Structures are given as C-alpha cells and as structure tokens.
Amino acid sequence: MKKQDSWCTPIRSKNGNRVSGGAARNVRIAALGGLDTIIENVVRNAVEKAFLDANTAVRKNNLKLVS
C-alpha cells in the first residue's frame, strides 16, 4: 500500500478552493510562513527539547557538573 503524504491531502485555500497534492502542500507551507520559517521553528524546538531532556537526565541521575 502506498503511503500518503499528509502535507498533500486536500485542504481549502484562503479563497475557498479545495486543493490537493502540491497545491495543498504549498497552502500549508505558506500558512506557516514559508519553508525557511518552518525549518527555523523545527530546529529551535529540537534544540530546546534536547536541552530540557539533558537537564531532566542530569536531575534524574543526580549527576553533578564539575569544573
């Protein structure tokens, strides 16, 4: 079975037209501020989560930083 790309599923554009495929992907990307903005947000969120996860691991394992 072919996996469907959720970014390409049908959606209504701003003007009310139902679009699908590449046009639906473009509508979603534009709604989020463009691909550069999406990438910036993904990277920022990943770094913040990694930092929080690292702090949680330090507290959970009672690790202490040494200088």
C-alpha positions in Angstrom: 0.0 0.0 0.0 1.3 3.4 -1.0 1.9 5.8 2.0 0.1 9.1 1.5 1.9 12.4 2.2 -0.2 14.2 4.8 1.1 17.6 3.6 -0.6 16.9 0.2 -4.1 15.8 1.4 -7.0 18.0 0.3 -7.4 21.4 2.0 -9.3 24.6 1.4 -7.2 27.6 0.3 -7.8 31.1 1.5 -10.1 31.8 -1.4 -12.2 28.7 -0.6 -11.0 26.5 -3.4 -10.4 22.8 -2.5 -6.8 21.9 -3.5 -4.7 18.7 -3.1 -1.3 17.4 -4.0 1.5 20.0 -4.5 -1.0 22.9 -4.3 -2.2 21.7 -0.8 1.4 21.4 0.3 2.1 25.0 -0.9 -1.0 26.3 1.0 0.2 24.6 4.2 3.7 25.9 3.8 2.5 29.4 3.1 0.2 29.4 6.2 3.2 28.6 8.4 5.3 31.5 7.0 7.3 29.6 4.3 9.8 26.8 4.3 12.6 28.9 5.9 10.3 29.7 8.9 9.3 26.1 9.2 12.9 24.9 9.3 13.9 27.6 11.8 11.0 26.5 14.1 11.8 22.8 13.8 15.5 23.4 14.7 14.6 25.8 17.6 12.1 23.3 19.0 14.5 20.4 18.7 17.3 22.2 20.4 15.0 23.4 23.3 13.7 19.8 23.7 17.3 18.4 23.7 18.3 20.9 26.4 15.3 20.1 28.6 15.8 16.3 28.1 19.5 16.8 29.1 18.6 18.7 32.2 16.0 16.1 33.1 18.6 13.3 32.7 21.0 15.2 34.9 18.4 15.6 37.7 17.1 12.0 37.3 20.6 10.5 37.6 21.7 13.0 40.3 24.7 14.0 38.2 26.8 17.0 39.2 28.8 19.2 36.9 32.4 19.6 37.8 34.7 22.4 36.8 
